[in-house]
Amino acid sequence: MTPAEWVPILKDALTAAAAVTGATVAVVGLKTWKRQLRGNAEYDVARRLLRASYKLRVSTTSLRRPMMWVEEMAAALRETGRAADDLKGSRRAVYEVRMKAVLEAGTELEVAELEGEVLWGKDFKRSLEPLRQCMLRLSVAVSEFLRYGDMPELAESEKAVMHEYEQVVYDRGRPNEPDAFAKQLNDAIRQVEAFIRPKLRL
Protein backbone atom coordinates (compact mmCIF):
# COMPACT_ATOMS: atom_id res chain seq x y z
CA MET A 1 0.00 0.00 0.00
CA THR A 2 1.12 3.45 -0.77
CA PRO A 3 1.26 6.13 1.95
CA ALA A 4 -1.71 7.84 0.34
CA GLU A 5 -3.79 4.69 0.84
CA TRP A 6 -2.77 4.42 4.52
CA VAL A 7 -3.97 7.92 5.41
CA PRO A 8 -7.78 7.24 5.29
CA ILE A 9 -7.35 3.93 7.18
CA LEU A 10 -5.23 5.59 9.85
CA LYS A 11 -7.71 8.46 10.08
CA ASP A 12 -10.64 6.05 10.59
CA ALA A 13 -8.69 4.10 13.23
CA LEU A 14 -7.85 7.28 15.15
CA THR A 15 -11.47 8.46 14.98
CA ALA A 16 -12.70 5.08 16.31
CA ALA A 17 -10.08 5.13 19.09
CA ALA A 18 -11.10 8.67 20.06
CA ALA A 19 -14.77 7.63 20.19
CA VAL A 20 -13.97 4.61 22.40
CA THR A 21 -11.78 6.75 24.69
CA GLY A 22 -14.48 9.42 24.89
CA ALA A 23 -17.14 6.85 25.77
CA THR A 24 -14.90 5.30 28.44
CA VAL A 25 -14.13 8.69 29.99
CA ALA A 26 -17.85 9.53 29.97
CA VAL A 27 -18.80 6.27 31.75
CA VAL A 28 -16.03 6.67 34.34
CA GLY A 29 -16.99 10.33 34.82
CA LEU A 30 -20.66 9.42 35.28
CA LYS A 31 -19.81 6.80 37.91
CA THR A 32 -17.57 9.27 39.74
CA TRP A 33 -20.29 11.91 39.59
CA LYS A 34 -22.89 9.47 41.01
CA ARG A 35 -20.51 8.48 43.82
CA GLN A 36 -19.89 12.13 44.59
CA LEU A 37 -23.61 12.92 44.61
CA ARG A 38 -24.31 10.06 47.02
CA GLY A 39 -21.36 11.09 49.19
CA ASN A 40 -22.63 14.67 49.33
CA ALA A 41 -26.15 13.50 50.18
CA GLU A 42 -24.84 11.23 52.95
CA TYR A 43 -22.67 14.00 54.35
CA ASP A 44 -25.56 16.48 54.40
CA VAL A 45 -28.01 14.08 56.07
CA ALA A 46 -25.38 12.88 58.57
CA ARG A 47 -24.55 16.46 59.56
CA ARG A 48 -28.22 17.34 60.06
CA LEU A 49 -28.83 14.20 62.11
CA LEU A 50 -25.93 14.93 64.44
CA ARG A 51 -26.95 18.57 64.79
CA ALA A 52 -30.53 17.56 65.66
CA SER A 53 -29.26 14.98 68.18
CA TYR A 54 -27.10 17.61 69.88
CA LYS A 55 -29.97 20.11 69.91
CA LEU A 56 -32.08 17.44 71.57
CA ARG A 57 -29.41 16.96 74.24
CA VAL A 58 -29.10 20.72 74.86
CA SER A 59 -32.87 21.28 75.09
CA THR A 60 -33.27 18.23 77.34
CA THR A 61 -30.52 19.47 79.65
CA SER A 62 -32.26 22.85 79.82
CA LEU A 63 -35.64 21.25 80.53
CA ARG A 64 -34.20 19.17 83.39
CA ARG A 65 -32.60 22.15 85.13
CA PRO A 66 -34.29 22.27 88.58
CA MET A 67 -33.82 26.02 89.02
CA MET A 68 -36.47 28.40 87.68
CA TRP A 69 -35.76 32.12 87.65
CA VAL A 70 -38.51 34.69 88.17
CA GLU A 71 -37.81 36.13 84.69
CA GLU A 72 -38.23 32.69 83.11
CA MET A 73 -41.54 32.16 84.92
CA ALA A 74 -42.87 35.57 83.84
CA ALA A 75 -41.83 34.97 80.22
CA ALA A 76 -43.38 31.48 80.25
CA LEU A 77 -46.67 32.81 81.63
CA ARG A 78 -46.79 35.38 78.82
CA GLU A 79 -45.88 32.82 76.14
CA THR A 80 -48.52 30.34 77.27
CA GLY A 81 -51.24 33.01 77.63
CA ARG A 82 -51.62 32.73 81.40
CA ALA A 83 -52.22 35.61 83.80
CA ALA A 84 -49.05 37.30 85.07
CA ASP A 85 -50.05 36.59 88.68
CA ASP A 86 -50.80 32.88 88.13
CA LEU A 87 -48.07 31.62 90.47
CA LYS A 88 -49.56 28.14 90.66
CA GLY A 89 -49.50 27.81 86.87
CA SER A 90 -46.01 29.25 86.47
CA ARG A 91 -44.21 25.92 86.94
CA ARG A 92 -46.40 24.22 84.34
CA ALA A 93 -45.88 27.18 81.98
CA VAL A 94 -42.09 26.92 82.30
CA TYR A 95 -42.13 23.19 81.56
CA GLU A 96 -44.44 23.71 78.59
CA VAL A 97 -42.03 26.26 77.11
CA ARG A 98 -38.99 24.11 77.84
CA MET A 99 -40.70 21.04 76.39
CA LYS A 100 -41.53 22.98 73.25
CA ALA A 101 -37.79 23.32 72.54
CA VAL A 102 -37.33 19.57 73.06
CA LEU A 103 -40.21 18.79 70.68
CA GLU A 104 -38.81 21.15 68.01
CA ALA A 105 -35.44 19.38 68.16
CA GLY A 106 -37.25 16.03 68.03
CA THR A 107 -39.16 17.09 64.92
CA GLU A 108 -35.91 18.17 63.24
CA LEU A 109 -34.46 14.76 64.07
CA GLU A 110 -37.49 12.94 62.65
CA VAL A 111 -37.26 14.81 59.33
CA ALA A 112 -33.57 13.95 58.96
CA GLU A 113 -34.32 10.38 60.11
CA LEU A 114 -36.59 9.79 57.10
CA GLU A 115 -33.77 10.76 54.76
CA GLY A 116 -31.32 8.64 56.73
CA GLU A 117 -33.58 5.62 56.40
CA VAL A 118 -33.68 6.10 52.62
CA LEU A 119 -29.87 6.15 52.48
CA TRP A 120 -28.90 3.57 55.11
CA GLY A 121 -31.92 1.40 55.92
CA LYS A 122 -32.73 -0.60 59.04
CA ASP A 123 -29.28 -0.49 60.66
CA PHE A 124 -29.58 3.26 60.88
CA LYS A 125 -33.08 3.02 62.39
CA ARG A 126 -31.72 0.68 65.06
CA SER A 127 -28.98 3.15 65.99
CA LEU A 128 -31.66 5.77 66.74
CA GLU A 129 -33.91 3.53 68.85
CA PRO A 130 -32.21 4.22 72.26
CA LEU A 131 -32.52 7.98 71.67
CA ARG A 132 -36.19 7.57 70.75
CA GLN A 133 -36.77 5.62 73.97
CA CYS A 134 -35.10 8.38 76.02
CA MET A 135 -37.37 11.00 74.50
CA LEU A 136 -40.48 8.92 75.08
CA ARG A 137 -39.46 8.37 78.71
CA LEU A 138 -38.84 12.10 79.20
CA SER A 139 -42.13 13.11 77.59
CA VAL A 140 -44.16 10.73 79.78
CA ALA A 141 -42.24 11.77 82.91
CA VAL A 142 -42.86 15.50 82.34
CA SER A 143 -46.54 14.96 81.58
CA GLU A 144 -47.14 12.80 84.65
CA PHE A 145 -44.94 14.95 86.89
CA LEU A 146 -47.07 17.99 86.04
CA ARG A 147 -50.31 16.04 86.44
CA TYR A 148 -49.35 14.83 89.92
CA GLY A 149 -48.03 18.30 90.75
CA ASP A 150 -51.46 19.81 90.03
CA MET A 151 -53.18 17.49 92.50
CA PRO A 152 -54.10 19.19 95.79
CA GLU A 153 -52.94 16.24 97.87
CA LEU A 154 -51.03 13.02 97.15
CA ALA A 155 -51.39 9.64 98.82
CA GLU A 156 -48.18 7.87 99.86
CA SER A 157 -48.30 5.59 96.82
CA GLU A 158 -48.74 8.62 94.55
CA LYS A 159 -45.80 10.36 96.21
CA ALA A 160 -43.64 7.34 95.41
CA VAL A 161 -44.70 7.46 91.75
CA MET A 162 -44.10 11.22 91.67
CA HIS A 163 -40.60 10.62 93.03
CA GLU A 164 -39.87 8.22 90.16
CA TYR A 165 -40.89 10.86 87.63
CA GLU A 166 -38.78 13.47 89.43
CA GLN A 167 -35.69 11.32 88.80
CA VAL A 168 -36.20 11.91 85.08
CA VAL A 169 -37.53 15.49 85.17
CA TYR A 170 -34.95 16.90 87.62
CA ASP A 171 -31.25 16.70 86.84
CA ARG A 172 -29.71 15.34 90.04
CA GLY A 173 -26.20 14.99 88.64
CA ARG A 174 -23.03 16.92 89.37
CA PRO A 175 -20.80 18.69 86.80
CA ASN A 176 -18.55 15.66 86.21
CA GLU A 177 -20.99 13.01 87.39
CA PRO A 178 -24.22 12.85 85.33
CA ASP A 179 -27.29 11.22 86.84
CA ALA A 180 -28.91 8.03 85.50
CA PHE A 181 -31.09 9.69 82.87
CA ALA A 182 -28.28 11.94 81.59
CA LYS A 183 -26.08 8.83 81.26
CA GLN A 184 -28.82 7.06 79.31
CA LEU A 185 -29.20 10.07 77.01
CA ASN A 186 -25.43 10.42 76.48
CA ASP A 187 -25.14 6.70 75.67
CA ALA A 188 -28.01 6.98 73.17
CA ILE A 189 -26.35 9.92 71.41
CA ARG A 190 -23.04 8.03 71.32
CA GLN A 191 -24.78 5.22 69.44
CA VAL A 192 -26.05 7.71 66.87
CA GLU A 193 -22.54 9.20 66.60
CA ALA A 194 -20.98 5.77 66.08
CA PHE A 195 -23.21 5.18 63.05
CA ILE A 196 -23.15 8.72 61.65
CA ARG A 197 -19.56 9.94 62.06
CA PRO A 198 -18.08 7.65 59.35
CA LYS A 199 -20.62 9.16 56.92
CA LEU A 200 -19.08 12.60 57.50
CA ARG A 201 -15.86 11.56 55.78
CA LEU A 202 -16.16 12.62 52.16
C-alpha positions as CSV (number, residue, x, y, z in Angstrom):
1,M,0.0,0.0,0.0
2,T,1.1,3.4,-0.8
3,P,1.3,6.1,1.9
4,A,-1.7,7.8,0.3
5,E,-3.8,4.7,0.8
6,W,-2.8,4.4,4.5
7,V,-4.0,7.9,5.4
8,P,-7.8,7.2,5.3
9,I,-7.4,3.9,7.2
10,L,-5.2,5.6,9.8
11,K,-7.7,8.5,10.1
12,D,-10.6,6.0,10.6
13,A,-8.7,4.1,13.2
14,L,-7.9,7.3,15.2
15,T,-11.5,8.5,15.0
16,A,-12.7,5.1,16.3
17,A,-10.1,5.1,19.1
18,A,-11.1,8.7,20.1
19,A,-14.8,7.6,20.2
20,V,-14.0,4.6,22.4
21,T,-11.8,6.8,24.7
22,G,-14.5,9.4,24.9
23,A,-17.1,6.9,25.8
24,T,-14.9,5.3,28.4
25,V,-14.1,8.7,30.0
26,A,-17.9,9.5,30.0
27,V,-18.8,6.3,31.7
28,V,-16.0,6.7,34.3
29,G,-17.0,10.3,34.8
30,L,-20.7,9.4,35.3
31,K,-19.8,6.8,37.9
32,T,-17.6,9.3,39.7
33,W,-20.3,11.9,39.6
34,K,-22.9,9.5,41.0
35,R,-20.5,8.5,43.8
36,Q,-19.9,12.1,44.6
37,L,-23.6,12.9,44.6
38,R,-24.3,10.1,47.0
39,G,-21.4,11.1,49.2
40,N,-22.6,14.7,49.3
41,A,-26.2,13.5,50.2
42,E,-24.8,11.2,53.0
43,Y,-22.7,14.0,54.3
44,D,-25.6,16.5,54.4
45,V,-28.0,14.1,56.1
46,A,-25.4,12.9,58.6
47,R,-24.6,16.5,59.6
48,R,-28.2,17.3,60.1
49,L,-28.8,14.2,62.1
50,L,-25.9,14.9,64.4
51,R,-27.0,18.6,64.8
52,A,-30.5,17.6,65.7
53,S,-29.3,15.0,68.2
54,Y,-27.1,17.6,69.9
55,K,-30.0,20.1,69.9
56,L,-32.1,17.4,71.6
57,R,-29.4,17.0,74.2
58,V,-29.1,20.7,74.9
59,S,-32.9,21.3,75.1
60,T,-33.3,18.2,77.3
61,T,-30.5,19.5,79.7
62,S,-32.3,22.9,79.8
63,L,-35.6,21.2,80.5
64,R,-34.2,19.2,83.4
65,R,-32.6,22.2,85.1
66,P,-34.3,22.3,88.6
67,M,-33.8,26.0,89.0
68,M,-36.5,28.4,87.7
69,W,-35.8,32.1,87.6
70,V,-38.5,34.7,88.2
71,E,-37.8,36.1,84.7
72,E,-38.2,32.7,83.1
73,M,-41.5,32.2,84.9
74,A,-42.9,35.6,83.8
75,A,-41.8,35.0,80.2
76,A,-43.4,31.5,80.2
77,L,-46.7,32.8,81.6
78,R,-46.8,35.4,78.8
79,E,-45.9,32.8,76.1
80,T,-48.5,30.3,77.3
81,G,-51.2,33.0,77.6
82,R,-51.6,32.7,81.4
83,A,-52.2,35.6,83.8
84,A,-49.0,37.3,85.1
85,D,-50.1,36.6,88.7
86,D,-50.8,32.9,88.1
87,L,-48.1,31.6,90.5
88,K,-49.6,28.1,90.7
89,G,-49.5,27.8,86.9
90,S,-46.0,29.3,86.5
91,R,-44.2,25.9,86.9
92,R,-46.4,24.2,84.3
93,A,-45.9,27.2,82.0
94,V,-42.1,26.9,82.3
95,Y,-42.1,23.2,81.6
96,E,-44.4,23.7,78.6
97,V,-42.0,26.3,77.1
98,R,-39.0,24.1,77.8
99,M,-40.7,21.0,76.4
100,K,-41.5,23.0,73.2
101,A,-37.8,23.3,72.5
102,V,-37.3,19.6,73.1
103,L,-40.2,18.8,70.7
104,E,-38.8,21.1,68.0
105,A,-35.4,19.4,68.2
106,G,-37.3,16.0,68.0
107,T,-39.2,17.1,64.9
108,E,-35.9,18.2,63.2
109,L,-34.5,14.8,64.1
110,E,-37.5,12.9,62.6
111,V,-37.3,14.8,59.3
112,A,-33.6,14.0,59.0
113,E,-34.3,10.4,60.1
114,L,-36.6,9.8,57.1
115,E,-33.8,10.8,54.8
116,G,-31.3,8.6,56.7
117,E,-33.6,5.6,56.4
118,V,-33.7,6.1,52.6
119,L,-29.9,6.1,52.5
120,W,-28.9,3.6,55.1
121,G,-31.9,1.4,55.9
122,K,-32.7,-0.6,59.0
123,D,-29.3,-0.5,60.7
124,F,-29.6,3.3,60.9
125,K,-33.1,3.0,62.4
126,R,-31.7,0.7,65.1
127,S,-29.0,3.2,66.0
128,L,-31.7,5.8,66.7
129,E,-33.9,3.5,68.8
130,P,-32.2,4.2,72.3
131,L,-32.5,8.0,71.7
132,R,-36.2,7.6,70.7
133,Q,-36.8,5.6,74.0
134,C,-35.1,8.4,76.0
135,M,-37.4,11.0,74.5
136,L,-40.5,8.9,75.1
137,R,-39.5,8.4,78.7
138,L,-38.8,12.1,79.2
139,S,-42.1,13.1,77.6
140,V,-44.2,10.7,79.8
141,A,-42.2,11.8,82.9
142,V,-42.9,15.5,82.3
143,S,-46.5,15.0,81.6
144,E,-47.1,12.8,84.6
145,F,-44.9,14.9,86.9
146,L,-47.1,18.0,86.0
147,R,-50.3,16.0,86.4
148,Y,-49.4,14.8,89.9
149,G,-48.0,18.3,90.8
150,D,-51.5,19.8,90.0
151,M,-53.2,17.5,92.5
152,P,-54.1,19.2,95.8
153,E,-52.9,16.2,97.9
154,L,-51.0,13.0,97.1
155,A,-51.4,9.6,98.8
156,E,-48.2,7.9,99.9
157,S,-48.3,5.6,96.8
158,E,-48.7,8.6,94.6
159,K,-45.8,10.4,96.2
160,A,-43.6,7.3,95.4
161,V,-44.7,7.5,91.7
162,M,-44.1,11.2,91.7
163,H,-40.6,10.6,93.0
164,E,-39.9,8.2,90.2
165,Y,-40.9,10.9,87.6
166,E,-38.8,13.5,89.4
167,Q,-35.7,11.3,88.8
168,V,-36.2,11.9,85.1
169,V,-37.5,15.5,85.2
170,Y,-35.0,16.9,87.6
171,D,-31.3,16.7,86.8
172,R,-29.7,15.3,90.0
173,G,-26.2,15.0,88.6
174,R,-23.0,16.9,89.4
175,P,-20.8,18.7,86.8
176,N,-18.6,15.7,86.2
177,E,-21.0,13.0,87.4
178,P,-24.2,12.9,85.3
179,D,-27.3,11.2,86.8
180,A,-28.9,8.0,85.5
181,F,-31.1,9.7,82.9
182,A,-28.3,11.9,81.6
183,K,-26.1,8.8,81.3
184,Q,-28.8,7.1,79.3
185,L,-29.2,10.1,77.0
186,N,-25.4,10.4,76.5
187,D,-25.1,6.7,75.7
188,A,-28.0,7.0,73.2
189,I,-26.4,9.9,71.4
190,R,-23.0,8.0,71.3
191,Q,-24.8,5.2,69.4
192,V,-26.0,7.7,66.9
193,E,-22.5,9.2,66.6
194,A,-21.0,5.8,66.1
195,F,-23.2,5.2,63.1
196,I,-23.2,8.7,61.7
197,R,-19.6,9.9,62.1
198,P,-18.1,7.7,59.3
199,K,-20.6,9.2,56.9
200,L,-19.1,12.6,57.5
201,R,-15.9,11.6,55.8
202,L,-16.2,12.6,52.2
